[in-house]
Amino acid sequence: MPVKSNVRELDEIALFAGVPRPVLEALAPELEALELAAGERLCAEGEVGRELWIVLRGELEASRAGPGARRERGVLLGPGDWFGEMALLDLQGQPFTVRALAPSRVVRLRASTLDGLYRRDLKSYALIWMNAARELSRRLRRNLGAPPRRRRTPASPARGLPS
């Protein structure tokens, strides 16, 4: 059953780096937190996504259809990681199916919530998307074989999905 998130859960998430505390305090109640059991599916490849998911606790796996009926393992997602930004940016279906490997807690940041933030606080909205763009750039560099660079935010590095 969805419950509301709280600001303490968002403090260490790199997606929110630089966002002022009062903005996080206003944003937190708008985010739904979900508890997932091991094996529970969060989203399916091809589904239209209108949200970004943030992992607070546990471990999830992203996979996609491979040859035949085989699933190709993607990446493991842990606390601090997020996914779904691609679906928000390009309005395409989810590129992966994501399942919980262990009991997990995730937060849903809906497109409508981001739109509301855009209307209330353009600077914080821009910070969130800049943080997401930095992570997308890191993923792309990793996929191209470039050496990782040191992060400038205090949060731990996110192990994101390949593009």
Secondary structure, 3 states (H helix, E strand, C coil): CCEECCHHHHCCCHHHCCCCHHHHHHHHHHCEEEEECCCCEEECCCCECCEEEEEEECCEEEEEECCCCCEEEEEEECCCCEECHHHHHHCCECCCEEEECCCEEEEEEEHHHHHHHHHHCHHHHHHHHHHHHHHHHHHHHHHHCCCCCCCCCCCCCCCCCCC
